[in-house]
Amino acid sequence: MNRDSSQSSFRYLYDSSNLPQSIDESIAQIKAFALQEFDREVVEKQLYYHNREHLENVRRRSTLILQAIVPTWEVWLQQQEPSIDLSRIELLLDLSIAAHDMVQVFISQSDLHATRRREPGVSERASFERLVEYINALNQQLQRHDPDSPARLTDRDIAIIRAAIGATICTYAPTEQAIYQADLYDVQNPPSIVARILALADIGALGIDGTEVYSQEGSLLFLEENLDVIPLLLDETIDRLESDNLALYQNIQQRLLKRCRFQVNFAKSRAARLKSELVGFPESTIDTLTHDVFRYLNPATIQAIEATTPTAETASLKSLLEFFELERYLDR
Protein backbone atom coordinates (compact mmCIF):
# COMPACT_ATOMS: atom_id res chain seq x y z
CA MET A 1 0.00 0.00 0.00
CA ASN A 2 1.35 3.39 -0.93
CA ARG A 3 2.08 6.29 1.39
CA ASP A 4 -0.91 8.33 0.19
CA SER A 5 -3.37 5.61 1.18
CA SER A 6 -1.53 5.16 4.47
CA GLN A 7 -1.90 8.83 5.33
CA SER A 8 -5.55 8.67 4.33
CA SER A 9 -6.13 5.72 6.65
CA PHE A 10 -4.52 7.60 9.54
CA ARG A 11 -6.23 10.93 8.91
CA TYR A 12 -8.55 10.88 11.92
CA LEU A 13 -5.71 10.21 14.36
CA TYR A 14 -4.85 13.88 14.28
CA ASP A 15 -8.12 15.01 15.85
CA SER A 16 -7.21 15.19 19.55
CA SER A 17 -10.89 15.34 20.52
CA ASN A 18 -11.31 11.85 19.10
CA LEU A 19 -8.51 10.13 21.03
CA PRO A 20 -9.31 6.97 23.00
CA GLN A 21 -9.32 7.27 26.76
CA SER A 22 -8.74 3.62 27.70
CA ILE A 23 -7.02 0.52 26.37
CA ASP A 24 -10.44 -0.85 25.42
CA GLU A 25 -11.12 2.21 23.26
CA SER A 26 -7.67 2.04 21.68
CA ILE A 27 -8.08 -1.63 20.77
CA ALA A 28 -11.52 -0.91 19.32
CA GLN A 29 -10.10 1.91 17.16
CA ILE A 30 -7.13 -0.16 15.99
CA LYS A 31 -9.39 -3.12 15.26
CA ALA A 32 -11.69 -0.91 13.20
CA PHE A 33 -8.68 0.19 11.15
CA ALA A 34 -7.55 -3.43 10.67
CA LEU A 35 -10.97 -4.52 9.48
CA GLN A 36 -11.18 -1.57 7.10
CA GLU A 37 -7.87 -2.58 5.54
CA PHE A 38 -8.90 -6.23 5.50
CA ASP A 39 -12.20 -5.54 3.74
CA ARG A 40 -10.34 -3.60 1.05
CA GLU A 41 -8.02 -6.57 0.47
CA VAL A 42 -10.99 -8.94 0.20
CA VAL A 43 -12.47 -6.91 -2.65
CA GLU A 44 -9.25 -5.97 -4.45
CA LYS A 45 -7.77 -9.47 -4.38
CA GLN A 46 -10.96 -11.52 -4.71
CA LEU A 47 -10.57 -13.42 -1.46
CA TYR A 48 -13.12 -16.19 -1.11
CA TYR A 49 -11.58 -17.74 2.01
CA HIS A 50 -9.73 -14.89 3.74
CA ASN A 51 -12.79 -12.79 4.51
CA ARG A 52 -15.02 -11.81 7.42
CA GLU A 53 -16.47 -15.32 7.66
CA HIS A 54 -12.99 -16.70 8.22
CA LEU A 55 -12.32 -14.12 10.93
CA GLU A 56 -15.56 -15.02 12.68
CA ASN A 57 -14.70 -18.71 12.52
CA VAL A 58 -11.25 -18.06 13.99
CA ARG A 59 -12.77 -15.86 16.70
CA ARG A 60 -15.34 -18.51 17.60
CA ARG A 61 -12.75 -21.27 17.72
CA SER A 62 -10.40 -19.08 19.76
CA THR A 63 -13.20 -18.47 22.26
CA LEU A 64 -13.77 -22.21 22.66
CA ILE A 65 -10.08 -22.79 23.35
CA LEU A 66 -9.93 -19.85 25.75
CA GLN A 67 -12.99 -20.99 27.68
CA ALA A 68 -11.41 -24.41 28.16
CA ILE A 69 -8.30 -23.04 29.88
CA VAL A 70 -9.87 -20.38 32.13
CA PRO A 71 -9.63 -20.03 35.13
CA THR A 72 -6.40 -22.09 35.24
CA TRP A 73 -4.65 -19.68 32.91
CA GLU A 74 -5.98 -16.58 34.71
CA VAL A 75 -4.29 -17.68 37.94
CA TRP A 76 -1.00 -18.13 36.05
CA LEU A 77 -1.29 -14.67 34.49
CA GLN A 78 -1.73 -13.06 37.90
CA GLN A 79 1.50 -14.69 39.07
CA GLN A 80 3.62 -13.12 36.33
CA GLU A 81 5.93 -10.16 36.94
CA PRO A 82 4.33 -7.82 36.22
CA SER A 83 0.94 -9.52 36.28
CA ILE A 84 -1.33 -9.39 33.25
CA ASP A 85 -5.08 -8.95 33.34
CA LEU A 86 -7.00 -11.61 31.48
CA SER A 87 -9.30 -8.91 30.10
CA ARG A 88 -6.32 -7.18 28.47
CA ILE A 89 -5.11 -10.48 27.01
CA GLU A 90 -8.55 -11.09 25.55
CA LEU A 91 -8.47 -7.65 23.89
CA LEU A 92 -5.05 -8.34 22.38
CA LEU A 93 -6.16 -11.76 21.15
CA ASP A 94 -9.25 -10.24 19.56
CA LEU A 95 -7.14 -7.62 17.81
CA SER A 96 -4.66 -10.24 16.62
CA ILE A 97 -7.52 -12.27 15.16
CA ALA A 98 -8.84 -9.23 13.26
CA ALA A 99 -5.39 -8.34 11.89
CA HIS A 100 -3.65 -11.65 11.24
CA ASP A 101 -4.77 -11.86 7.59
CA MET A 102 -5.11 -8.12 7.00
CA VAL A 103 -2.69 -8.09 4.05
CA GLN A 104 -2.49 -10.86 1.44
CA VAL A 105 0.56 -10.92 -0.82
CA PHE A 106 0.51 -13.26 -3.82
CA ILE A 107 3.56 -14.23 -5.86
CA SER A 108 3.51 -12.76 -9.36
CA GLN A 109 2.82 -15.33 -12.04
CA SER A 110 2.58 -15.25 -15.82
CA ASP A 111 0.49 -18.39 -16.30
CA LEU A 112 -3.23 -17.60 -16.23
CA HIS A 113 -4.16 -21.23 -15.59
CA ALA A 114 -2.12 -21.85 -12.47
CA THR A 115 -2.77 -21.77 -8.75
CA ARG A 116 -1.76 -18.42 -7.28
CA ARG A 117 0.54 -18.78 -4.31
CA ARG A 118 1.82 -16.89 -1.28
CA GLU A 119 5.39 -17.04 -0.02
CA PRO A 120 5.31 -18.34 3.58
CA GLY A 121 5.38 -15.53 6.14
CA VAL A 122 5.21 -12.61 3.72
CA SER A 123 1.51 -11.86 4.20
CA GLU A 124 1.67 -12.29 7.96
CA ARG A 125 4.68 -10.01 8.35
CA ALA A 126 3.09 -7.42 6.07
CA SER A 127 -0.09 -7.59 8.16
CA PHE A 128 1.81 -6.98 11.39
CA GLU A 129 3.92 -4.18 9.91
CA ARG A 130 0.82 -2.42 8.62
CA LEU A 131 -0.87 -2.82 12.00
CA VAL A 132 2.09 -1.66 14.08
CA GLU A 133 2.48 1.40 11.85
CA TYR A 134 -1.00 2.43 12.89
CA ILE A 135 -0.41 1.51 16.56
CA ASN A 136 2.75 3.60 16.66
CA ALA A 137 0.96 6.57 15.11
CA LEU A 138 -1.81 6.30 17.69
CA ASN A 139 0.66 5.88 20.56
CA GLN A 140 2.56 8.97 19.47
CA GLN A 141 -0.63 10.99 19.35
CA LEU A 142 -1.60 9.77 22.82
CA GLN A 143 1.89 10.52 24.13
CA ARG A 144 1.70 14.11 22.93
CA HIS A 145 -1.73 14.59 24.44
CA ASP A 146 -1.08 12.75 27.74
CA PRO A 147 2.28 11.06 28.51
CA ASP A 148 0.57 8.88 31.15
CA SER A 149 -2.42 7.89 29.02
CA PRO A 150 -3.71 4.41 29.95
CA ALA A 151 -4.89 4.05 26.35
CA ARG A 152 -1.39 3.51 24.96
CA LEU A 153 -0.35 0.03 23.90
CA THR A 154 2.83 -1.07 25.63
CA ASP A 155 5.87 -2.78 24.13
CA ARG A 156 4.63 -5.93 25.85
CA ASP A 157 1.24 -5.62 24.16
CA ILE A 158 2.85 -5.18 20.75
CA ALA A 159 5.15 -8.16 21.35
CA ILE A 160 2.12 -10.33 22.16
CA ILE A 161 0.39 -9.27 18.94
CA ARG A 162 3.56 -9.82 16.87
CA ALA A 163 4.04 -13.33 18.28
CA ALA A 164 0.38 -14.24 17.81
CA ILE A 165 0.29 -13.20 14.15
CA GLY A 166 3.71 -14.78 13.55
CA ALA A 167 2.51 -18.09 14.97
CA THR A 168 -0.03 -18.41 12.14
CA ILE A 169 2.77 -18.66 9.54
CA CYS A 170 2.63 -22.11 7.97
CA THR A 171 5.52 -24.26 6.79
CA TYR A 172 5.23 -27.17 4.38
CA ALA A 173 6.28 -30.60 5.67
CA PRO A 174 7.29 -32.72 2.64
CA THR A 175 7.09 -36.02 4.52
CA GLU A 176 3.48 -35.31 5.50
CA GLN A 177 2.60 -33.36 2.34
CA ALA A 178 0.83 -30.92 4.64
CA ILE A 179 1.45 -27.63 6.41
CA TYR A 180 2.11 -26.91 10.08
CA GLN A 181 2.91 -23.85 12.18
CA ALA A 182 6.62 -23.97 12.97
CA ASP A 183 6.48 -21.50 15.88
CA LEU A 184 4.53 -24.06 17.90
CA TYR A 185 7.63 -26.26 17.84
CA ASP A 186 10.21 -23.65 18.81
CA VAL A 187 11.68 -25.04 22.05
CA GLN A 188 14.14 -22.17 22.37
CA ASN A 189 11.40 -19.52 22.22
CA PRO A 190 8.15 -21.33 23.00
CA PRO A 191 5.09 -19.34 21.91
CA SER A 192 2.77 -17.75 24.43
CA ILE A 193 -0.67 -19.21 25.02
CA VAL A 194 -2.14 -16.27 23.09
CA ALA A 195 -0.06 -17.28 20.06
CA ARG A 196 -1.04 -20.93 20.48
CA ILE A 197 -4.72 -20.08 20.67
CA LEU A 198 -4.70 -18.00 17.48
CA ALA A 199 -2.51 -20.46 15.59
CA LEU A 200 -4.61 -23.50 16.43
CA ALA A 201 -7.89 -21.66 15.88
CA ASP A 202 -6.68 -20.47 12.48
CA ILE A 203 -6.23 -24.00 11.12
CA GLY A 204 -8.59 -25.73 13.55
CA ALA A 205 -11.62 -26.20 11.30
CA LEU A 206 -11.43 -29.98 11.19
CA GLY A 207 -10.60 -30.56 14.85
CA ILE A 208 -13.11 -28.11 16.29
CA ASP A 209 -15.87 -27.92 13.67
CA GLY A 210 -15.77 -31.25 11.87
CA THR A 211 -15.71 -32.46 8.29
CA GLU A 212 -18.42 -30.21 6.84
CA VAL A 213 -16.66 -26.95 7.74
CA TYR A 214 -13.32 -28.49 6.82
CA SER A 215 -14.59 -29.35 3.33
CA GLN A 216 -16.17 -25.92 2.94
CA GLU A 217 -12.89 -24.19 3.79
CA GLY A 218 -11.10 -26.38 1.25
CA SER A 219 -13.54 -25.31 -1.48
CA LEU A 220 -13.21 -21.64 -0.60
CA LEU A 221 -9.42 -21.87 -0.61
CA PHE A 222 -9.50 -23.51 -4.03
CA LEU A 223 -11.63 -20.69 -5.43
CA GLU A 224 -9.40 -18.03 -3.88
CA GLU A 225 -6.25 -19.59 -5.28
CA ASN A 226 -7.66 -20.52 -8.71
CA LEU A 227 -9.56 -17.47 -9.93
CA ASP A 228 -9.34 -18.53 -13.58
CA VAL A 229 -11.79 -21.37 -12.87
CA ILE A 230 -14.55 -19.03 -11.71
CA PRO A 231 -15.67 -17.64 -15.11
CA LEU A 232 -15.62 -21.19 -16.49
CA LEU A 233 -18.01 -22.23 -13.73
CA LEU A 234 -20.26 -19.21 -14.15
CA ASP A 235 -20.81 -19.66 -17.89
CA GLU A 236 -20.69 -23.49 -17.62
CA THR A 237 -17.82 -23.66 -20.11
CA ILE A 238 -16.14 -26.06 -17.70
CA ASP A 239 -18.72 -28.73 -18.55
CA ARG A 240 -17.50 -28.83 -22.18
CA LEU A 241 -13.76 -28.68 -21.58
CA GLU A 242 -13.10 -32.37 -22.15
CA SER A 243 -14.20 -32.04 -25.77
CA ASP A 244 -13.36 -28.36 -26.39
CA ASN A 245 -10.04 -27.91 -24.56
CA LEU A 246 -8.55 -31.15 -23.27
CA ALA A 247 -5.34 -29.51 -22.03
CA LEU A 248 -7.27 -27.11 -19.80
CA TYR A 249 -9.56 -29.94 -18.70
CA GLN A 250 -6.54 -31.90 -17.48
CA ASN A 251 -4.98 -28.80 -15.96
CA ILE A 252 -8.01 -28.09 -13.76
CA GLN A 253 -8.52 -31.76 -12.99
CA GLN A 254 -4.96 -31.98 -11.66
CA ARG A 255 -5.35 -28.85 -9.56
CA LEU A 256 -8.54 -30.17 -7.99
CA LEU A 257 -6.95 -33.57 -7.45
CA LYS A 258 -3.96 -31.96 -5.75
CA ARG A 259 -6.32 -30.11 -3.41
CA CYS A 260 -8.15 -33.35 -2.61
CA ARG A 261 -4.94 -35.13 -1.72
CA PHE A 262 -3.88 -32.20 0.42
CA GLN A 263 -7.24 -32.33 2.26
CA VAL A 264 -6.56 -35.95 3.25
CA ASN A 265 -2.90 -35.40 4.16
CA PHE A 266 -3.64 -32.24 6.14
CA ALA A 267 -6.34 -34.03 8.13
CA LYS A 268 -3.90 -36.81 9.01
CA SER A 269 -1.27 -34.25 9.97
CA ARG A 270 -3.67 -32.30 12.21
CA ALA A 271 -4.58 -35.46 14.10
CA ALA A 272 -0.96 -36.61 14.44
CA ARG A 273 0.29 -33.23 15.67
CA LEU A 274 -2.43 -32.38 18.20
CA LYS A 275 -0.71 -33.87 21.25
CA SER A 276 2.53 -31.99 20.57
CA GLU A 277 0.77 -28.70 19.86
CA LEU A 278 -1.22 -28.76 23.10
CA VAL A 279 1.86 -29.15 25.29
CA GLY A 280 2.15 -25.41 25.96
CA PHE A 281 -1.30 -25.18 27.54
CA PRO A 282 -1.90 -25.70 31.28
CA GLU A 283 -1.57 -29.43 31.95
CA SER A 284 -4.90 -29.60 33.74
CA THR A 285 -6.68 -28.44 30.57
CA ILE A 286 -5.12 -30.86 28.07
CA ASP A 287 -7.78 -33.52 28.48
CA THR A 288 -10.60 -31.03 27.91
CA LEU A 289 -8.87 -29.54 24.89
CA THR A 290 -8.24 -32.99 23.40
CA HIS A 291 -11.65 -34.54 23.92
CA ASP A 292 -14.06 -31.59 24.05
CA VAL A 293 -12.54 -28.80 21.95
CA PHE A 294 -10.58 -30.68 19.27
CA ARG A 295 -13.05 -33.55 19.47
CA TYR A 296 -13.04 -34.41 15.77
CA LEU A 297 -9.35 -35.21 15.55
CA ASN A 298 -9.82 -38.95 15.88
CA PRO A 299 -9.40 -42.06 13.69
CA ALA A 300 -13.09 -42.16 12.74
CA THR A 301 -12.95 -38.63 11.29
CA ILE A 302 -9.78 -39.34 9.34
CA GLN A 303 -11.23 -42.56 7.95
CA ALA A 304 -14.38 -40.70 6.86
CA ILE A 305 -12.31 -38.08 5.02
CA GLU A 306 -10.22 -40.75 3.30
CA ALA A 307 -13.33 -42.66 2.27
CA THR A 308 -15.20 -39.67 0.82
CA THR A 309 -12.41 -37.65 -0.80
CA PRO A 310 -11.58 -38.54 -4.42
CA THR A 311 -7.82 -38.99 -4.73
CA ALA A 312 -7.42 -41.52 -7.56
CA GLU A 313 -5.64 -40.34 -10.69
CA THR A 314 -8.64 -41.55 -12.69
CA ALA A 315 -11.07 -39.19 -10.91
CA SER A 316 -12.96 -37.23 -13.56
CA LEU A 317 -13.27 -33.48 -13.56
CA LYS A 318 -17.02 -33.88 -13.10
CA SER A 319 -16.62 -35.99 -9.94
CA LEU A 320 -14.08 -33.57 -8.51
CA LEU A 321 -16.34 -30.58 -9.15
CA GLU A 322 -19.24 -32.43 -7.51
CA PHE A 323 -17.06 -33.10 -4.48
CA PHE A 324 -16.03 -29.46 -4.01
CA GLU A 325 -19.46 -27.97 -4.84
CA LEU A 326 -17.77 -24.76 -5.93
CA GLU A 327 -20.94 -23.20 -7.34
CA ARG A 328 -22.35 -22.95 -3.82
CA TYR A 329 -19.77 -20.31 -2.93
CA LEU A 330 -19.64 -18.16 -6.06
CA ASP A 331 -22.28 -15.65 -4.94
CA ARG A 332 -20.62 -14.94 -1.58
C-alpha positions, 0 to 999 in steps of 0.5 A: 500500500502506498504512502498516500493511502496510508496517510488517508487511513490515519487521517482521523488520528490527528483530531485530539478530541477523538482520542481513545481514553482507555485501552479498550477504546484504543483496541476498538479503534485499531481493530476498526482500522484493521478490518477496514484494511482487511475488507479492502483486500478482500475486494481488491484481491478476490478473497473467497476464504480470507474474509469476514467469515474466516475471521468469525470462525477463527474468533469462535474457535479461539473463544472455545479454546480460551474458555477451556483453559480459564480459570487455570490460565488466569491464575497463572497470568496473575502470578507473572511479573508484572501480572497481566489482566486476562481482560487485556489479554482477551483484547489483544487476542481479539485484535490479533484475530482481526489483523492476522490476515489483514494483508495478502501478498501473492507471488507474481505469475505469468500463467493464467491457468495456475494456482496463485501462491503466497510465499510463507510468512510474507503476508503475515509479516506485512499484516503486522507491519501495517498494524504496528504502523498504525499503533505507533501513530496512535501511541505517538498521538496519545503521548503528545496529548497525555504522557501517562495515558492508559490508552497507549499500547505497551511494548509488551502488548505489541510483542504479544500481537507480533508473536500471535500473528507470527505463529499463524505462519505455515511451513510445508512438511514434505514427509506429511505433504501438509502444512504446520505452524513452525512457531509451535515447535520452537523449544528455544522460544516457545510461543505464548498461550495467546499465540497458540490459541490463534494459531490452532484456531486459524487451522482448527476447522477440522478438529473443532468444527468437523468435516463439513466446515473443513470441506467448505474451507477447502472449497473456498481456498481452491476458489481463492487460489484458482480465480481462472476457474470461476468464469468457467463455472459461471458460464458453464464452459467447464462442462464442455472442456473435455471435448473443447479444450482437453489440455485445460480440462486436465490442468483443472482436474490436476489442480482439484486432485492436488487439493483433494490429496492435500485435504486428506494429508492435512487431516492426518497431519492435524490429528498426528500433531495435536498432542505436541501442539497442546503441550504449551497449555496448562496441563490440567486443561489438556484432556478437555482440549483434546476430547471436548474442543478438538473432538473431531481429531480422531481415527473415525474422522480421518477414515471418513475423510479418506473414504469420501475424498476422491484422490485416484488419478482416474477421478474425472473433472465432473466428480471432482467438481461435484465433491467441491461444490464450488458453485455454492460459494460463487455468490458470496 
